């Protein structure tokens, strides 16, 4: 796979997401759907691969569909189309291409991050593509197929009047998506360090999705937002009242999650690697300005 880039290089490459922004628009989901030349490109289609499809379990072949959970408030990675209400963006496009390789119709189902794993375990979803970091806790219940690289950063008001940095969060209010990597892994560690140093803990404010956390930042209800860098950069390029600040993590390769009891992991991995080899994956990533975050092989993580 490609070498993991330093956080500053990741920020620079993700700045290409600004190409998707409409100047002066404060609604990132509406902006992307209303008229960007980048998003108006046709998604490249993938060819059916019989060898990959043969890896599917018999019941999935018979059903002919794949129910995939994702989060909605994550433009341009996943957001509701204002006309149809359907989930659109990078995650749905990658999953649609996987479906084409496997000969399956993919249906994207919107869910909050904290609902996704319980929903997979209950059989409501076959898989998830929701920008999930592959953590020790998640890998206990899900198997993952790698699909792209990302990191976490902070967003704060323009000009940074409260001197928000990765090292000055003690006593500050930080908005996060409930169930996200930043919510379950990053902020608890940082808040514990504040308490151990005799400082005030971080005031963690949970929201259903990252767009709602950013709305709270815009209105002054939180001091900062911790989230996925692509989403924060995209939002900052639409709203001149906020800016992206320090990186919180060096980053990692995210995963498409499948229940450990499911035999579909091998088929999804084969489909992902088919997309990589055919160039469909790279073209899809480039449509959303994140081509530099593509991987060159999708490994299974169990």
DAJO-V845631 format. One record per backbone hydrogen bond with DSSP energy under -1.0 kcal/mol. NH is the residue of the N-H (numbers start at 1). CO is the residue of the C=O. E is the energy in kcal/mol with one decimal. If there is no record, write none. Layout:
NH_CO_E + NH_CO_E
//
This chain:
10_6_-2.2 + 11_7_-2.5 + 12_8_-1.7 + 13_9_-2.3 + 14_10_-2.4 + 16_13_-1.2 + 17_14_-2.3 + 18_15_-1.9 + 19_16_-2.0 + 20_17_-2.3 + 21_18_-1.6 + 25_22_-2.0 + 31_27_-2.7 + 32_28_-1.9 + 33_29_-1.3 + 34_30_-1.4 + 40_36_-1.4 + 41_38_-1.3 + 49_101_-2.9 + 53_49_-2.4 + 54_50_-2.2 + 55_52_-1.4 + 56_53_-1.7 + 61_57_-2.1 + 62_58_-2.4 + 63_59_-2.1 + 64_60_-2.8 + 66_105_-2.4 + 68_107_-2.9 + 69_127_-2.7 + 70_109_-2.4 + 74_72_-2.2 + 74_78_-2.8 + 77_74_-2.9 + 78_74_-1.1 + 79_88_-2.4 + 81_86_-3.1 + 85_81_-2.6 + 88_79_-3.0 + 90_76_-1.5 + 91_77_-2.2 + 93_89_-2.0 + 94_90_-2.5 + 95_91_-2.2 + 96_92_-2.4 + 97_93_-1.9 + 98_94_-2.0 + 99_95_-2.2 + 100_96_-1.8 + 101_97_-2.0 + 102_98_-2.0 + 103_99_-1.1 + 104_99_-2.9 + 105_64_-2.5 + 107_66_-2.8 + 109_68_-3.4 + 111_70_-2.3 + 115_112_-1.7 + 119_115_-1.9 + 120_116_-2.3 + 121_117_-2.5 + 122_118_-1.7 + 123_120_-1.3 + 124_119_-2.4 + 126_67_-2.9 + 127_67_-1.5 + 128_257_-1.9 + 129_69_-1.9 + 135_133_-1.3 + 139_135_-2.3 + 141_138_-1.4 + 142_138_-2.3 + 143_258_-3.3 + 144_301_-2.6 + 145_256_-2.0 + 146_299_-2.5 + 147_254_-2.3 + 149_293_-2.3 + 150_252_-2.3 + 153_227_-2.5 + 154_246_-2.3 + 155_225_-2.4 + 156_243_-2.3 + 158_241_-2.9 + 160_157_-2.4 + 163_160_-1.8 + 168_165_-1.3 + 172_169_-2.3 + 174_203_-2.2 + 175_224_-3.0 + 176_205_-2.5 + 178_207_-2.8 + 180_177_-2.1 + 184_180_-2.7 + 185_181_-2.5 + 186_181_-1.6 + 187_182_-2.6 + 189_185_-1.0 + 190_186_-1.9 + 191_187_-3.2 + 192_188_-2.1 + 193_189_-1.9 + 194_190_-1.7 + 195_191_-2.0 + 196_192_-2.5 + 197_193_-1.4 + 198_195_-1.6 + 199_194_-2.8 + 203_172_-2.6 + 204_202_-1.4 + 205_174_-2.9 + 207_176_-2.3 + 211_73_-1.5 + 213_209_-1.5 + 214_210_-2.1 + 215_211_-1.9 + 216_212_-1.8 + 217_213_-1.7 + 218_214_-2.5 + 219_215_-1.7 + 220_217_-1.2 + 221_216_-2.5 + 223_173_-1.4 + 224_173_-1.5 + 225_155_-2.2 + 226_175_-2.1 + 227_153_-2.2 + 229_151_-2.3 + 232_228_-2.1 + 233_229_-2.8 + 234_230_-2.0 + 235_231_-2.4 + 236_232_-2.6 + 237_233_-1.7 + 238_235_-1.1 + 239_235_-1.4 + 242_239_-1.5 + 243_156_-2.7 + 245_154_-3.1 + 248_152_-2.9 + 249_152_-1.3 + 252_150_-2.5 + 254_148_-3.5 + 255_132_-2.5 + 256_145_-3.0 + 257_128_-1.9 + 258_143_-2.8 + 260_141_-1.6 + 262_259_-1.9 + 268_264_-2.3 + 269_265_-2.5 + 270_266_-2.4 + 271_267_-2.2 + 272_268_-2.6 + 273_269_-2.3 + 274_270_-1.7 + 275_271_-2.2 + 276_272_-2.1 + 277_273_-2.4 + 278_274_-2.3 + 279_275_-1.0 + 281_275_-1.8 + 283_279_-2.1 + 284_280_-2.1 + 285_281_-2.5 + 286_282_-2.4 + 287_283_-1.5 + 289_286_-1.6 + 290_285_-2.1 + 293_290_-1.8 + 294_291_-1.4 + 301_144_-3.0
//
